[in-house]
Amino acid sequence: MRRVGSILLGLAATLTVAAGIILHGCRDNPAPTGPEFSSTKTDRTLTVTGAGTGGGHVTAPPVLEVPALDCYINAGTSNEVNCTKIYPWKSTVVLTATPDPGSTFTGWSSQCNGTGTCRVVMTVARSVQATFSGSSAPSFALNVVGAGTGNGTVKSQTGLTPAINCTITAGTGSGICSASYPSSTSVTLTATAATGHTFDGWGGNCSGTGTCSLSMSTNKSATATFSAPAGPEATVGKWDPPLSTPIIGVHMSHLLNGNVLLWGAGGEPQTFNPAGGGFTQVINNTCVSPSTCELFCSGHTFLADGRVLVAGGQNTALGSGNGLNQASIFDGTSWAATGHMTYARWYPTLVELVDGSVVVISGSQDPSTNASYPERYSGSSWTTLSTAQLSLPLFPRAFVEPKNGWVFYAGEASSRYLNPIGTGAWTTSGLGNGGGHAVSDRSYGSAVMLDNLVLYIGGGGDTCPTLPQNSAEVIDLSAGTPTWGAVASMAFRRRHTNATILPDGTVLVTGGTSACGFTSETGAVFAAENYNPATKRWTTWSNASVVRVYHSTTALLGDGRVLSTGSGDGGGVTQQFTYEIFSPPYLFKGARPTYNLASTQMHYGQPFTVTTPNAASITKVTIIRLTSTTHAFDEGERLNTLAFQAAADGQSLTVTPPSGGRFAPPGPYMLFIINGSGVPSVAQSLLLGP
């Protein structure tokens, strides 16, 4: 509605249709366009047509449940679909005639006249014609919006009319952030961060971090993301306050559906929703003898289809060290029994092989008898590897190696291979120094696999006065003669520590004790540390607030944070019914890249497309196997760095997965894309296989 005394600028005119009397610019008692009866209270049709040599838009805001109208007229031609609307009887429609650059709105005809506002009442069908003179070249809108926590400006090139001069403050734009331009107009946008702030990159129809050049052939948008100056979290990360758990998280698996499965010595297993923070009990009724059967101290890993295989556990009637031969599978919501092993096992390790079968090694049958024969699980039954007898320490650290797809036992003092084919065989052949470590005792240290490299940290110090190790060593399993070699030491000695692979390929180390003895809370380590395999150096990060020693666990979540829980349920240490979430520094370094996938299935060696508006800024693509961890070791955690190629238009990546199971056993992984600032995307979980 026009205010009294206001001045109409330009040649735009607004037509408002409202219930009641026809006002300003409309003829008295306009005639119906068809033989309709005013007493019939049915919906009425409004038709907008065009005339003249020019072009422009006739628009109207929504009326009740009728959407907004936007009718584009070009040299007298209008689109019937976009320029016709049906409105409720006696309702109001507001139309605005806005000429394109180079055109002039010369006035209304049919139901309205003049160049001012035009108001009609939909008691009958109405027709309104808008005439534009001048050039009929179409024009298109450019809209600039902001994102992120920081401040900056976006400006168009000098001499462009109308100019873009948009100020972004914590993601909100002000000033001139939108304008329309004739077809084929070239617009160059430049983003400039405020002092101390950072420009993270473009989105929408722009990409990268340089200037954005657009040819206005359609309506376009540009999103400029700025980050505020980094706080200390961008250097050392941040721990959230601890929250309660219903059980001690001694065993933890990050499921394909995004939830986390946990159980301990007491209570029933639980699933945890990291997004909502809630726990759900998932009772395991698969035990043959429930009064003596406990999942506590079992081994577990993922199968090729994303389910969790759990084998062994504790005979509660006989106590610690007495194993079970039972096995069960968790599918994300419920448990099912599967074939029993030949040997009872307490503290075993499960390793998935290149073909999706699983080998179990070690575990004690009773406190004085080791389960020295490996067994192989193939879908429903177990087969003993009868020529591979070897007594190993409990929960041995083991991985699939990339040359032959055998099992590499990293060992507490020395390493060896298990050939799982046929009836099996152990060997140290091909390993440098007979597989010997750089240090003699890695018991209750932690190990992870980074591409072809195994990193082994901490451990030892079980008997006082010998202290746990702060040393670390690596072995390249793709080398001609793989040999353990020392790298830089951690700042803190650690035993019962947890190592977690991060999306950028570095390793987070948390918790543990620096004191001698089996597990001592007096030496609890609160500071996190991060290992960078590119520099082979450690960086100390922020402190947790809860003691996490024996029976503590960690898991990488899909959003790049790390869940830390457990400690207790044995060893004489405090029962920690809590969890903490750690946000690494990369989550405080600017906007995160985003992506979409057409499928959540990856096939060995077959390139696939990752659609992302951030393609030009991506410097690394990784997959990380979902966590399945207990007793300071993730039974299958590994990282693969993937080859990729950015598309010329900056809107997608072509990514090539590993070529076979010896590089990455089949099963569930998280896919991350990482930009030049080291900031990872939120991951999507997918299945890798043949």
C-alpha positions, -999 to 999 in steps of 0.1 A, spaced: 0 0 0 14 35 -9 21 59 20 7 94 17 34 118 6 59 92 -5 78 96 -37 78 68 -63 113 61 -74 121 45 -108 94 31 -129 85 0 -108 48 -2 -99 30 -24 -74 -4 -39 -79 -21 -51 -48 -53 -71 -49 -73 -72 -16 -107 -81 -3 -129 -51 -4 -130 -20 -26 -108 -16 -58 -83 12 -50 -58 34 -69 -52 28 -106 -81 4 -112 -112 11 -133 -146 15 -116 -167 -16 -117 -144 -37 -140 -162 -62 -162 -157 -100 -157 -137 -117 -184 -161 -147 -185 -197 -154 -177 -192 -160 -140 -217 -151 -113 -204 -129 -84 -226 -148 -60 -206 -180 -67 -179 -181 -41 -155 -203 -60 -118 -196 -67 -110 -170 -93 -82 -169 -119 -58 -140 -124 -39 -138 -157 -10 -115 -163 0 -108 -199 27 -87 -215 31 -61 -242 58 -39 -257 94 -44 -268 110 -45 -233 112 -70 -205 106 -72 -168 90 -91 -139 55 -88 -125 55 -103 -90 30 -108 -62 35 -120 -26 17 -151 -13 -20 -148 -6 -33 -172 20 -21 -206 7 -14 -195 -28 24 -192 -35 41 -160 -47 37 -151 -84 67 -142 -105 58 -136 -142 86 -128 -165 77 -108 -196 101 -106 -226 91 -85 -256 54 -90 -249 57 -127 -243 48 -143 -210 48 -178 -197 12 -191 -191 22 -214 -163 42 -187 -143 18 -159 -152 -15 -174 -142 -27 -180 -106 -59 -192 -90 -69 -173 -59 -97 -176 -33 -128 -156 -39 -126 -120 -27 -89 -124 -18 -60 -100 -23 -30 -104 -47 -1 -79 -48 17 -75 -81 49 -55 -87 61 -45 -122 99 -42 -123 116 -35 -156 148 -51 -167 179 -29 -171 174 -11 -205 136 -14 -203 109 9 -189 75 0 -174 50 22 -193 18 11 -176 -10 -13 -169 -40 -21 -191 -70 -44 -191 -82 -44 -155 -58 -16 -144 -43 15 -159 -16 41 -151 19 34 -138 11 34 -101 -1 6 -79 -30 -15 -90 -54 -32 -67 -81 -57 -78 -105 -78 -58 -109 -115 -69 -147 -115 -69 -145 -125 -106 -117 -136 -129 -92 -108 -137 -67 -101 -164 -39 -76 -161 -15 -66 -189 19 -50 -182 37 -31 -210 75 -27 -210 93 -6 -236 130 -5 -246 153 -35 -248 139 -70 -244 172 -86 -233 165 -107 -201 182 -99 -168 193 -122 -140 197 -118 -103 229 -123 -84 226 -128 -46 256 -128 -22 252 -144 12 275 -151 41 285 -181 62 308 -189 91 318 -171 122 340 -144 107 337 -110 91 346 -96 57 333 -79 25 324 -90 -10 326 -65 -38 322 -65 -75 347 -51 -100 351 -14 -104 327 2 -129 300 -24 -127 265 -9 -123 248 -18 -101 277 -27 -79 278 -54 -52 292 -41 -19 282 -66 7 294 -67 43 294 -101 60 292 -102 98 292 -136 114 274 -151 84 249 -123 79 251 -99 50 243 -62 49 246 -34 23 242 -41 -14 242 -79 -15 219 -84 -45 215 -69 -80 202 -78 -114 222 -77 -146 214 -81 -183 221 -115 -198 258 -123 -204 271 -95 -180 304 -105 -165 306 -101 -128 338 -106 -108 335 -109 -70 363 -104 -46 361 -115 -9 383 -97 16 384 -108 52 384 -83 81 416 -79 100 425 -110 119 397 -130 102 400 -156 74 382 -161 41 376 -198 39 362 -200 4 332 -197 -19 301 -218 -22 270 -217 -44 280 -208 -80 315 -199 -69 343 -221 -57 378 -219 -44 394 -191 -25 403 -166 -53 381 -142 -71 349 -155 -85 340 -148 -121 304 -152 -132 286 -148 -165 250 -139 -158 232 -164 -180 208 -175 -152 200 -163 -116 231 -170 -95 242 -170 -59 276 -168 -42 282 -178 -6 313 -163 11 325 -180 43 347 -162 68 362 -175 100 367 -154 132 402 -153 147 412 -187 161 411 -192 199 433 -217 218 410 -245 207 425 -242 172 459 -251 186 451 -276 214 415 -287 208 387 -288 234 372 -314 258 335 -312 266 325 -317 302 319 -354 312 284 -369 310 270 -400 326 269 -435 311 248 -465 324 277 -489 321 315 -489 319 325 -487 283 352 -515 283 342 -526 248 331 -501 221 322 -504 184 311 -475 162 283 -489 141 274 -483 104 242 -465 115 262 -439 134 254 -452 169 280 -467 192 277 -501 209 292 -504 244 294 -530 271 314 -538 303 315 -563 331 282 -553 346 248 -545 331 236 -552 296 251 -538 263 240 -504 253 238 -483 221 247 -447 223 235 -420 200 263 -394 197 239 -368 181 212 -370 208 233 -383 237 208 -411 246 215 -447 256 194 -478 246 197 -512 262 203 -541 237 202 -573 257 223 -602 244 203 -634 249 226 -656 227 244 -674 255 238 -711 258 243 -708 296 234 -673 306 244 -678 342 280 -683 333 283 -664 300 295 -628 298 306 -607 268 332 -590 290 368 -596 278 357 -609 244 372 -600 210 353 -583 182 356 -568 148 334 -559 118 323 -583 91 322 -573 55 285 -564 57 290 -540 86 278 -563 114 299 -568 145 312 -603 152 319 -609 190 338 -641 200 348 -654 234 343 -637 267 344 -646 304 330 -676 322 315 -657 352 311 -689 373 349 -695 371 361 -659 370 390 -640 353 411 -659 328 384 -685 321 372 -681 285 341 -690 265 338 -706 230 306 -688 221 302 -662 193 274 -638 184 267 -611 159 252 -576 164 234 -561 134 229 -526 147 197 -533 166 198 -569 179 219 -599 186 220 -633 170 240 -664 179 265 -679 154 288 -710 153 309 -718 184 347 -719 184 365 -751 192 385 -733 219 373 -712 248 389 -677 247 393 -649 272 411 -618 257 413 -629 221 419 -607 190 398 -609 159 412 -600 124 391 -597 93 409 -611 62 409 -601 26 380 -623 17 358 -612 46 365 -643 67 378 -637 103 407 -652 121 408 -653 159 441 -656 177 452 -660 213 430 -658 244 431 -680 275 410 -711 280 417 -709 317 443 -690 338 471 -715 329 461 -726 293 465 -704 262 443 -710 232 473 -715 210 456 -726 178 440 -698 156 406 -704 142 389 -691 110 353 -680 109 336 -682 75 300 -672 78 286 -696 104 314 -720 114 349 -720 127 379 -740 113 410 -746 134 443 -737 117 459 -769 129 495 -763 117 497 -728 132 500 -735 169 516 -706 188 511 -693 223 507 -655 222 502 -628 248 465 -618 254 448 -593 231 477 -594 206 480 -563 183 475 -576 147 466 -563 112 462 -575 77 494 -567 58 495 -553 22 518 -578 4 501 -611 7 470 -603 28 484 -623 57 480 -614 94 508 -593 108 512 -598 145 529 -566 158 538 -582 191 549 -569 225 586 -577 219 588 -591 184 566 -595 153 557 -623 128 533 -632 101 504 -657 101 496 -672 67 459 -681 72 456 -701 40 448 -738 45 458 -750 79 479 -720 85 516 -712 93 536 -687 114 568 -671 101 593 -643 107 607 -647 72 611 -614 54 611 -592 85 641 -572 95 659 -581 127 637 -612 129 608 -590 136 624 -575 168 611 -542 182 632 -511 189 622 -516 226 617 -549 244 583 -544 260 552 -529 244 526 -547 267 494 -527 269 508 -502 244 486 -492 215 490 -497 177 473 -484 146 478 -488 109 482 -458 86 482 -469 50 511 -495 50 526 -482 82 520 -496 117 526 -471 146 532 -487 180 534 -465 211 539 -467 248 534 -499 269 555 -518 293 562 -509 329 541 -538 343 567 -545 371 580 -517 393 604 -499 393 604 -501 355 582 -473 341 560 -474 310 574 -463 277 570 -429 261 588 -441 230 571 -449 196 582 -469 166 569 -476 131 572 -504 105 565 -501 68 548 -534 58 552 -525 21 590 -523 23 612 -550 9 623 -560 44 599 -544 69 619 -533 100 608 -515 131 624 -481 136 621 -455 163 604 -422 158 602 -392 182 589 -400 217 557 -388 233 559 -361 260 544 -386 285 549 -422 294 517 -442 288 504 -477 295 467 -486 289 466 -457 265 443 -453 235 454 -443 200 427 -430 176 433 -423 139 420 -389 129 405 -379 95 437 -359 85 458 -390 89 473 -380 123 469 -400 155 454 -389 187 467 -405 219 447 -401 251 447 -414 287 468 -441 302 492 -441 332 528 -431 335 533 -450 367 547 -485 370 526 -515 379 497 -531 361 475 -500 362 480 -470 386 457 -440 388 484 -421 406 502 -418 372 471 -409 352 479 -389 321 453 -362 312 470 -344 284 462 -356 248 490 -359 223 490 -359 185 514 -378 162 519 -364 126 534 -392 104 545 -366 78 568 -349 103 572 -379 127 566 -354 156 543 -351 186 522 -322 197 507 -319 232 470 -310 232 445 -300 259 437 -320 291 408 -343 298 392 -341 332 386 -378 340 411 -406 348 411 -431 319 434 -460 325 427 -498 324 396 -507 304 393 -472 288 383 -469 252 380 -442 224 363 -440 190 364 -416 161 329 -403 153 316 -393 119 317 -356 127 355 -358 134 351 -357 172 364 -384 195 344 -403 221 364 -412 252 349 -435 279 355 -464 302 381 -472 329 372 -495 358 355 -528 359 387 -544 372 423 -536 381 413 -518 413 407 -485 396 378 -461 399 345 -470 382 341 -443 355 305 -442 345 311 -412 322 321 -403 287 338 -372 273 339 -358 238 371 -343 224 371 -318 195 405 -317 178 419 -284 167 409 -289 130 373 -282 141 382 -247 150 400 -237 118 372 -226 96 343 -239 76 341 -276 68 339 -289 33 307 -308 24 299 -336 0 273 -360 -13 275 -395 -27 253 -413 -52 259 -446 -34 273 -458 -1 289 -488 -18 326 -487 -27 342 -513 -50 379 -521 -50 397 -501 -77 366 -486 -92 366 -448 -92 335 -430 -79 323 -395 -78 321 -373 -47 300 -342 -54 312 -312 -35 312 -274 -40 346 -274 -23 365 -295 -48 391 -269 -56 401 -266 -20 404 -304 -12 440 -316 -6 433 -351 9 407 -378 8 408 -406 34 388 -436 46 390 -449 81 376 -482 92 349 -480 119 362 -484 154 359 -517 173 381 -514 203 389 -528 238 419 -530 261 439 -502 244 436 -518 209 412 -513 180 408 -547 163 408 -534 127 413 -497 128 432 -485 98 435 -455 75 438 -454 37 447 -423 18 429 -423 -15 440 -409 -49 416 -383 -63 411 -358 -91 391 -326 -90 368 -318 -118 375 -287 -140 343 -270 -128 353 -274 -91 321 -292 -83 332 -328 -78 361 -352 -71 368 -385 -88 381 -408 -60 398 -442 -64 394 -467 -35 420 -493 -26 426 -520 -52 420 -550 -30 413 -564 5 450 -567 14 451 -529 15 417 -525 32 397 -556 42 360 -554 32 336 -538 55 325 -504 69 346 -472 65 341 -435 70 349 -412 40 364 -378 48 375 -350 24 400 -325 39 407 -290 27 440 -270 26 434 -258 61 433 -294 74 396 -292 81 377 -324 74 341 -329 62 316 -347 82 319 -383 71 295 -406 54 297 -443 63 300 -467 34 308 -504 27 340 -513 8 342 -546 -11 346 -564 -44 
